[in-house]
Amino acid sequence: MNIFLIIGFIGQTMFSMRFVMQWAASEKAKKSVVPTSFWIFSIAGSALLLIYAIYKKDPVFILGQAPNLLIYSRNLYFIHKNKKEEENSLAEGEINVFENK
């Protein structure tokens, strides 16, 4: 079996898993949520599909996947940035609580 065909199938599976993860997280929360794993699977699946599309020399598929890597990465950046800001706010709040006592 061609290695790029395997990469394509793995990429498509990872890309599809993001919806499974989103659905499971939403069911658990009983509301629509987008977990971090959605973006991780999005990046992994899109990157592998882009590799496959480049190998196949499919300009439509390449154009469809390439910009997604930037968008998905940006979302992960925002998640990481917001977590750091929340941690810093909590740490500052704890310091202020101890200083007021």
NUSEKOL-709725 format. One record per atom (N, C-alpha, C): residue in one letter; atom name; x, y, z. Coordinates in steps of 0.2 Angstrom, whole numbers, plus 5000, padded with zeros to 4 digits. Example, Ala and Ser with C-alpha at 12.3 -4.5 7.8 and 13.67 -1.06 7.14 Angstrom:
r code->A, site->N, px->5066, py->4972, pz->5039 .
r code->A, site->CA, px->5062, py->4978, pz->5039 .
r code->A, site->C, px->5066, py->4984, pz->5039 .
r code->S, site->N, px->5064, py->4989, pz->5035 .
r code->S, site->CA, px->5068, py->4995, pz->5036 .
r code->S, site->C, px->5064, py->5000, pz->5039 .
This chain:
r code->M, site->N, px->5004, py->4994, pz->5000 .
r code->M, site->CA, px->5000, py->5000, pz->5000 .
r code->M, site->C, px->5004, py->5006, pz->5000 .
r code->N, site->N, px->5003, py->5011, pz->4996 .
r code->N, site->CA, px->5006, py->5017, pz->4996 .
r code->N, site->C, px->5006, py->5021, pz->5002 .
r code->I, site->N, px->5012, py->5024, pz->5005 .
r code->I, site->CA, px->5013, py->5027, pz->5011 .
r code->I, site->C, px->5008, py->5033, pz->5011 .
r code->F, site->N, px->5008, py->5037, pz->5005 .
r code->F, site->CA, px->5003, py->5043, pz->5005 .
r code->F, site->C, px->4996, py->5041, pz->5006 .
r code->L, site->N, px->4994, py->5035, pz->5003 .
r code->L, site->CA, px->4987, py->5033, pz->5004 .
r code->L, site->C, px->4986, py->5032, pz->5012 .
r code->I, site->N, px->4990, py->5029, pz->5015 .
r code->I, site->CA, px->4990, py->5028, pz->5022 .
r code->I, site->C, px->4989, py->5035, pz->5026 .
r code->I, site->N, px->4994, py->5039, pz->5024 .
r code->I, site->CA, px->4994, py->5046, pz->5027 .
r code->I, site->C, px->4987, py->5049, pz->5026 .
r code->G, site->N, px->4984, py->5049, pz->5020 .
r code->G, site->CA, px->4978, py->5052, pz->5018 .
r code->G, site->C, px->4972, py->5049, pz->5023 .
r code->F, site->N, px->4972, py->5042, pz->5023 .
r code->F, site->CA, px->4967, py->5039, pz->5027 .
r code->F, site->C, px->4968, py->5041, pz->5035 .
r code->I, site->N, px->4974, py->5041, pz->5037 .
r code->I, site->CA, px->4975, py->5043, pz->5044 .
r code->I, site->C, px->4973, py->5050, pz->5045 .
r code->G, site->N, px->4975, py->5055, pz->5041 .
r code->G, site->CA, px->4973, py->5062, pz->5041 .
r code->G, site->C, px->4965, py->5063, pz->5041 .
r code->Q, site->N, px->4962, py->5059, pz->5037 .
r code->Q, site->CA, px->4954, py->5059, pz->5036 .
r code->Q, site->C, px->4951, py->5057, pz->5043 .
r code->T, site->N, px->4954, py->5051, pz->5046 .
r code->T, site->CA, px->4952, py->5049, pz->5052 .
r code->T, site->C, px->4952, py->5054, pz->5058 .
r code->M, site->N, px->4958, py->5057, pz->5058 .
r code->M, site->CA, px->4960, py->5062, pz->5063 .
r code->M, site->C, px->4955, py->5068, pz->5062 .
r code->F, site->N, px->4954, py->5070, pz->5056 .
r code->F, site->CA, px->4950, py->5076, pz->5054 .
r code->F, site->C, px->4943, py->5074, pz->5057 .
r code->S, site->N, px->4940, py->5068, pz->5055 .
r code->S, site->CA, px->4934, py->5066, pz->5057 .
r code->S, site->C, px->4933, py->5066, pz->5065 .
r code->M, site->N, px->4938, py->5064, pz->5068 .
r code->M, site->CA, px->4938, py->5063, pz->5076 .
r code->M, site->C, px->4937, py->5069, pz->5079 .
r code->R, site->N, px->4938, py->5075, pz->5076 .
r code->R, site->CA, px->4937, py->5081, pz->5080 .
r code->R, site->C, px->4930, py->5082, pz->5081 .
r code->F, site->N, px->4925, py->5080, pz->5076 .
r code->F, site->CA, px->4918, py->5080, pz->5077 .
r code->F, site->C, px->4916, py->5076, pz->5082 .
r code->V, site->N, px->4919, py->5070, pz->5083 .
r code->V, site->CA, px->4917, py->5065, pz->5088 .
r code->V, site->C, px->4919, py->5068, pz->5095 .
r code->M, site->N, px->4925, py->5071, pz->5095 .
r code->M, site->CA, px->4927, py->5074, pz->5102 .
r code->M, site->C, px->4922, py->5080, pz->5104 .
r code->Q, site->N, px->4920, py->5084, pz->5099 .
r code->Q, site->CA, px->4916, py->5090, pz->5100 .
r code->Q, site->C, px->4909, py->5087, pz->5102 .
r code->W, site->N, px->4906, py->5082, pz->5099 .
r code->W, site->CA, px->4900, py->5079, pz->5100 .
r code->W, site->C, px->4900, py->5077, pz->5108 .
r code->A, site->N, px->4905, py->5073, pz->5109 .
r code->A, site->CA, px->4906, py->5070, pz->5116 .
r code->A, site->C, px->4906, py->5075, pz->5121 .
r code->A, site->N, px->4910, py->5080, pz->5120 .
r code->A, site->CA, px->4911, py->5086, pz->5125 .
r code->A, site->C, px->4904, py->5089, pz->5126 .
r code->S, site->N, px->4900, py->5090, pz->5120 .
r code->S, site->CA, px->4894, py->5094, pz->5121 .
r code->S, site->C, px->4889, py->5090, pz->5124 .
r code->E, site->N, px->4889, py->5083, pz->5123 .
r code->E, site->CA, px->4884, py->5079, pz->5127 .
r code->E, site->C, px->4885, py->5079, pz->5134 .
r code->K, site->N, px->4892, py->5079, pz->5136 .
r code->K, site->CA, px->4894, py->5078, pz->5143 .
r code->K, site->C, px->4892, py->5085, pz->5146 .
r code->A, site->N, px->4893, py->5091, pz->5143 .
r code->A, site->CA, px->4891, py->5097, pz->5146 .
r code->A, site->C, px->4884, py->5099, pz->5145 .
r code->K, site->N, px->4880, py->5095, pz->5141 .
r code->K, site->CA, px->4873, py->5097, pz->5139 .
r code->K, site->C, px->4872, py->5104, pz->5136 .
r code->K, site->N, px->4878, py->5106, pz->5133 .
r code->K, site->CA, px->4878, py->5112, pz->5129 .
r code->K, site->C, px->4883, py->5112, pz->5124 .
r code->S, site->N, px->4883, py->5116, pz->5119 .
r code->S, site->CA, px->4888, py->5116, pz->5113 .
r code->S, site->C, px->4894, py->5118, pz->5116 .
r code->V, site->N, px->4900, py->5114, pz->5116 .
r code->V, site->CA, px->4906, py->5116, pz->5118 .
r code->V, site->C, px->4911, py->5114, pz->5112 .
r code->V, site->N, px->4917, py->5117, pz->5112 .
r code->V, site->CA, px->4922, py->5115, pz->5108 .
r code->V, site->C, px->4929, py->5114, pz->5112 .
r code->P, site->N, px->4930, py->5108, pz->5113 .
r code->P, site->CA, px->4936, py->5106, pz->5117 .
r code->P, site->C, px->4942, py->5107, pz->5114 .
r code->T, site->N, px->4948, py->5108, pz->5118 .
r code->T, site->CA, px->4955, py->5109, pz->5115 .
r code->T, site->C, px->4956, py->5103, pz->5110 .
r code->S, site->N, px->4954, py->5097, pz->5112 .
r code->S, site->CA, px->4955, py->5091, pz->5107 .
r code->S, site->C, px->4952, py->5092, pz->5100 .
r code->F, site->N, px->4947, py->5096, pz->5099 .
r code->F, site->CA, px->4944, py->5097, pz->5093 .
r code->F, site->C, px->4950, py->5101, pz->5089 .
r code->W, site->N, px->4953, py->5106, pz->5091 .
r code->W, site->CA, px->4958, py->5109, pz->5088 .
r code->W, site->C, px->4964, py->5105, pz->5086 .
r code->I, site->N, px->4966, py->5101, pz->5091 .
r code->I, site->CA, px->4972, py->5097, pz->5090 .
r code->I, site->C, px->4971, py->5092, pz->5084 .
r code->F, site->N, px->4965, py->5089, pz->5085 .
r code->F, site->CA, px->4963, py->5084, pz->5079 .
r code->F, site->C, px->4962, py->5088, pz->5073 .
r code->S, site->N, px->4960, py->5094, pz->5073 .
r code->S, site->CA, px->4959, py->5098, pz->5067 .
r code->S, site->C, px->4966, py->5099, pz->5064 .
r code->I, site->N, px->4971, py->5101, pz->5068 .
r code->I, site->CA, px->4978, py->5103, pz->5065 .
r code->I, site->C, px->4981, py->5096, pz->5062 .
r code->A, site->N, px->4981, py->5091, pz->5066 .
r code->A, site->CA, px->4984, py->5084, pz->5064 .
r code->A, site->C, px->4981, py->5082, pz->5058 .
r code->G, site->N, px->4974, py->5082, pz->5058 .
r code->G, site->CA, px->4971, py->5079, pz->5052 .
r code->G, site->C, px->4972, py->5084, pz->5046 .
r code->S, site->N, px->4972, py->5090, pz->5047 .
r code->S, site->CA, px->4973, py->5095, pz->5041 .
r code->S, site->C, px->4980, py->5094, pz->5038 .
r code->A, site->N, px->4985, py->5094, pz->5043 .
r code->A, site->CA, px->4992, py->5093, pz->5041 .
r code->A, site->C, px->4993, py->5087, pz->5037 .
r code->L, site->N, px->4990, py->5081, pz->5039 .
r code->L, site->CA, px->4991, py->5075, pz->5035 .
r code->L, site->C, px->4987, py->5075, pz->5028 .
r code->L, site->N, px->4981, py->5078, pz->5029 .
r code->L, site->CA, px->4978, py->5079, pz->5022 .
r code->L, site->C, px->4981, py->5083, pz->5017 .
r code->L, site->N, px->4984, py->5089, pz->5020 .
r code->L, site->CA, px->4988, py->5093, pz->5016 .
r code->L, site->C, px->4994, py->5089, pz->5013 .
r code->I, site->N, px->4997, py->5085, pz->5017 .
r code->I, site->CA, px->5003, py->5081, pz->5014 .
r code->I, site->C, px->5000, py->5077, pz->5008 .
r code->Y, site->N, px->4995, py->5074, pz->5009 .
r code->Y, site->CA, px->4992, py->5069, pz->5004 .
r code->Y, site->C, px->4990, py->5073, pz->4998 .
r code->A, site->N, px->4987, py->5079, pz->4999 .
r code->A, site->CA, px->4985, py->5083, pz->4993 .
r code->A, site->C, px->4991, py->5086, pz->4989 .
r code->I, site->N, px->4996, py->5087, pz->4993 .
r code->I, site->CA, px->5002, py->5089, pz->4989 .
r code->I, site->C, px->5005, py->5084, pz->4985 .
r code->Y, site->N, px->5005, py->5078, pz->4988 .
r code->Y, site->CA, px->5008, py->5072, pz->4985 .
r code->Y, site->C, px->5003, py->5071, pz->4978 .
r code->K, site->N, px->4997, py->5071, pz->4979 .
r code->K, site->CA, px->4992, py->5070, pz->4974 .
r code->K, site->C, px->4992, py->5076, pz->4969 .
r code->K, site->N, px->4995, py->5081, pz->4970 .
r code->K, site->CA, px->4995, py->5087, pz->4966 .
r code->K, site->C, px->4988, py->5090, pz->4965 .
r code->D, site->N, px->4984, py->5090, pz->4970 .
r code->D, site->CA, px->4977, py->5092, pz->4969 .
r code->D, site->C, px->4977, py->5099, pz->4972 .
r code->P, site->N, px->4977, py->5104, pz->4967 .
r code->P, site->CA, px->4976, py->5111, pz->4969 .
r code->P, site->C, px->4970, py->5113, pz->4973 .
r code->V, site->N, px->4965, py->5110, pz->4972 .
r code->V, site->CA, px->4958, py->5112, pz->4975 .
r code->V, site->C, px->4959, py->5109, pz->4983 .
r code->F, site->N, px->4961, py->5103, pz->4984 .
r code->F, site->CA, px->4962, py->5100, pz->4990 .
r code->F, site->C, px->4968, py->5104, pz->4994 .
r code->I, site->N, px->4973, py->5106, pz->4991 .
r code->I, site->CA, px->4978, py->5110, pz->4994 .
r code->I, site->C, px->4976, py->5116, pz->4996 .
r code->L, site->N, px->4972, py->5120, pz->4992 .
r code->L, site->CA, px->4969, py->5127, pz->4994 .
r code->L, site->C, px->4964, py->5126, pz->5000 .
r code->G, site->N, px->4961, py->5120, pz->5000 .
r code->G, site->CA, px->4956, py->5119, pz->5005 .
r code->G, site->C, px->4959, py->5118, pz->5012 .
r code->Q, site->N, px->4965, py->5115, pz->5012 .
r code->Q, site->CA, px->4968, py->5113, pz->5018 .
r code->Q, site->C, px->4973, py->5118, pz->5021 .
r code->A, site->N, px->4977, py->5121, pz->5017 .
r code->A, site->CA, px->4982, py->5125, pz->5019 .
r code->A, site->C, px->4980, py->5131, pz->5024 .
r code->P, site->N, px->4975, py->5134, pz->5022 .
r code->P, site->CA, px->4973, py->5140, pz->5027 .
r code->P, site->C, px->4971, py->5137, pz->5033 .
r code->N, site->N, px->4968, py->5131, pz->5033 .
r code->N, site->CA, px->4965, py->5129, pz->5040 .
r code->N, site->C, px->4971, py->5128, pz->5045 .
r code->L, site->N, px->4977, py->5126, pz->5043 .
r code->L, site->CA, px->4982, py->5126, pz->5048 .
r code->L, site->C, px->4983, py->5132, pz->5052 .
r code->L, site->N, px->4983, py->5138, pz->5049 .
r code->L, site->CA, px->4984, py->5144, pz->5052 .
r code->L, site->C, px->4978, py->5145, pz->5057 .
r code->I, site->N, px->4972, py->5144, pz->5054 .
r code->I, site->CA, px->4966, py->5145, pz->5058 .
r code->I, site->C, px->4966, py->5141, pz->5065 .
r code->Y, site->N, px->4967, py->5135, pz->5064 .
r code->Y, site->CA, px->4967, py->5130, pz->5069 .
r code->Y, site->C, px->4972, py->5132, pz->5074 .
r code->S, site->N, px->4978, py->5133, pz->5072 .
r code->S, site->CA, px->4984, py->5135, pz->5076 .
r code->S, site->C, px->4982, py->5141, pz->5080 .
r code->R, site->N, px->4979, py->5146, pz->5077 .
r code->R, site->CA, px->4977, py->5152, pz->5080 .
r code->R, site->C, px->4972, py->5151, pz->5086 .
r code->N, site->N, px->4968, py->5147, pz->5085 .
r code->N, site->CA, px->4963, py->5145, pz->5090 .
r code->N, site->C, px->4966, py->5142, pz->5096 .
r code->L, site->N, px->4971, py->5137, pz->5095 .
r code->L, site->CA, px->4975, py->5134, pz->5100 .
r code->L, site->C, px->4979, py->5140, pz->5104 .
r code->Y, site->N, px->4982, py->5144, pz->5100 .
r code->Y, site->CA, px->4985, py->5150, pz->5103 .
r code->Y, site->C, px->4981, py->5154, pz->5108 .
r code->F, site->N, px->4975, py->5155, pz->5106 .
r code->F, site->CA, px->4970, py->5159, pz->5110 .
r code->F, site->C, px->4968, py->5155, pz->5116 .
r code->I, site->N, px->4967, py->5148, pz->5116 .
r code->I, site->CA, px->4966, py->5144, pz->5121 .
r code->I, site->C, px->4972, py->5144, pz->5126 .
r code->H, site->N, px->4978, py->5144, pz->5124 .
r code->H, site->CA, px->4984, py->5144, pz->5128 .
r code->H, site->C, px->4984, py->5150, pz->5132 .
r code->K, site->N, px->4984, py->5156, pz->5128 .
r code->K, site->CA, px->4984, py->5163, pz->5130 .
r code->K, site->C, px->4979, py->5164, pz->5136 .
r code->N, site->N, px->4973, py->5162, pz->5135 .
r code->N, site->CA, px->4968, py->5163, pz->5140 .
r code->N, site->C, px->4969, py->5159, pz->5146 .
r code->K, site->N, px->4971, py->5153, pz->5145 .
r code->K, site->CA, px->4973, py->5149, pz->5151 .
r code->K, site->C, px->4978, py->5152, pz->5155 .
r code->K, site->N, px->4983, py->5155, pz->5152 .
r code->K, site->CA, px->4989, py->5158, pz->5156 .
r code->K, site->C, px->4986, py->5165, pz->5159 .
r code->E, site->N, px->4982, py->5168, pz->5156 .
r code->E, site->CA, px->4979, py->5175, pz->5159 .
r code->E, site->C, px->4975, py->5173, pz->5165 .
r code->E, site->N, px->4971, py->5167, pz->5164 .
r code->E, site->CA, px->4967, py->5165, pz->5170 .
r code->E, site->C, px->4971, py->5163, pz->5176 .
r code->E, site->N, px->4976, py->5159, pz->5174 .
r code->E, site->CA, px->4981, py->5157, pz->5180 .
r code->E, site->C, px->4984, py->5163, pz->5183 .
r code->N, site->N, px->4986, py->5168, pz->5179 .
r code->N, site->CA, px->4989, py->5174, pz->5182 .
r code->N, site->C, px->4984, py->5178, pz->5186 .
r code->S, site->N, px->4978, py->5178, pz->5184 .
r code->S, site->CA, px->4973, py->5182, pz->5188 .
r code->S, site->C, px->4972, py->5178, pz->5194 .
r code->L, site->N, px->4971, py->5172, pz->5194 .
r code->L, site->CA, px->4970, py->5168, pz->5200 .
r code->L, site->C, px->4976, py->5169, pz->5205 .
r code->A, site->N, px->4982, py->5169, pz->5202 .
r code->A, site->CA, px->4988, py->5169, pz->5207 .
r code->A, site->C, px->4988, py->5176, pz->5210 .
r code->E, site->N, px->4987, py->5181, pz->5206 .
r code->E, site->CA, px->4987, py->5188, pz->5209 .
r code->E, site->C, px->4981, py->5189, pz->5214 .
r code->G, site->N, px->4975, py->5186, pz->5213 .
r code->G, site->CA, px->4970, py->5186, pz->5217 .
r code->G, site->C, px->4971, py->5183, pz->5224 .
r code->E, site->N, px->4975, py->5177, pz->5223 .
r code->E, site->CA, px->4977, py->5174, pz->5230 .
r code->E, site->C, px->4982, py->5178, pz->5234 .
r code->I, site->N, px->4987, py->5181, pz->5230 .
r code->I, site->CA, px->4991, py->5186, pz->5233 .
r code->I, site->C, px->4988, py->5191, pz->5237 .
r code->N, site->N, px->4983, py->5194, pz->5233 .
r code->N, site->CA, px->4979, py->5200, pz->5236 .
r code->N, site->C, px->4975, py->5198, pz->5242 .
r code->V, site->N, px->4972, py->5192, pz->5242 .
r code->V, site->CA, px->4968, py->5189, pz->5248 .
r code->V, site->C, px->4973, py->5189, pz->5254 .
r code->F, site->N, px->4979, py->5186, pz->5253 .
r code->F, site->CA, px->4983, py->5185, pz->5259 .
r code->F, site->C, px->4986, py->5192, pz->5261 .
r code->E, site->N, px->4987, py->5197, pz->5257 .
r code->E, site->CA, px->4989, py->5203, pz->5259 .
r code->E, site->C, px->4984, py->5207, pz->5263 .
r code->N, site->N, px->4978, py->5206, pz->5261 .
r code->N, site->CA, px->4972, py->5210, pz->5265 .
r code->N, site->C, px->4971, py->5207, pz->5272 .
r code->K, site->N, px->4973, py->5201, pz->5273 .
r code->K, site->CA, px->4972, py->5198, pz->5280 .
r code->K, site->C, px->4977, py->5200, pz->5285 .
